Amino acid sequence: DTKYKIQNTKVIYGGSVDGKNVADFVKYRDVDGVLVGSASLKLKEVVEIIKKVG
C-alpha cells in the first residue's frame, strides 16, 4: 500500500494449496500466484490446479 511506499510488490501465497482450494486464493486481486507444496507430487492435483488457474 502507498502508506508504506510498497507499490509493485508481488504476493505469492504459500500455504496448503491444492486443486480444491486454489481458486479461493487466486481470486483475490492482491494475490499474484501460489506455491504448491506436497500437492505438486500428485499429478491429478497438479492438473486440477492448472485447470482452475489457467
C-alpha positions in Angstrom: 0.0 0.0 0.0 1.2 3.5 -0.6 1.1 4.3 3.1 4.3 2.1 3.4 5.6 3.0 -0.1 5.0 -0.5 -1.3 3.5 -0.2 -4.8 4.8 -3.0 -7.0 5.1 -5.9 -4.6 4.1 -9.3 -5.8 2.3 -11.6 -3.3 2.6 -15.4 -3.6 0.6 -17.5 -1.2 2.5 -20.5 0.0 0.1 -22.4 2.3 -1.7 -25.6 1.7 -2.6 -25.2 -1.9 -4.3 -27.9 -3.8 -6.9 -28.4 -6.6 -9.8 -28.0 -4.2 -8.8 -24.6 -2.7 -6.5 -22.9 -5.3 -9.4 -20.8 -6.8 -10.1 -19.4 -3.3 -6.6 -17.9 -3.1 -6.1 -16.6 -6.7 -9.5 -14.9 -6.8 -8.0 -12.0 -4.7 -6.6 -9.1 -6.7 -3.6 -8.8 -4.4 -2.5 -12.5 -4.7 -0.3 -12.9 -7.8 0.4 -16.6 -7.5 0.7 -19.7 -5.3 3.4 -22.0 -4.2 2.3 -25.6 -4.4 3.8 -27.9 -1.8 3.0 -31.6 -1.3 0.2 -31.4 -3.8 2.8 -31.0 -6.5 3.8 -34.6 -6.0 0.4 -35.8 -7.2 -0.2 -35.5 -11.0 -4.0 -35.3 -10.5 -3.7 -32.3 -8.2 -1.3 -30.5 -10.5 -3.7 -31.0 -13.4 -6.6 -29.7 -11.3 -4.6 -26.7 -10.2 -3.6 -25.8 -13.7 -7.2 -26.1 -14.9 -8.5 -23.8 -12.2 -5.9 -21.0 -12.5 -5.1 -21.3 -16.2 
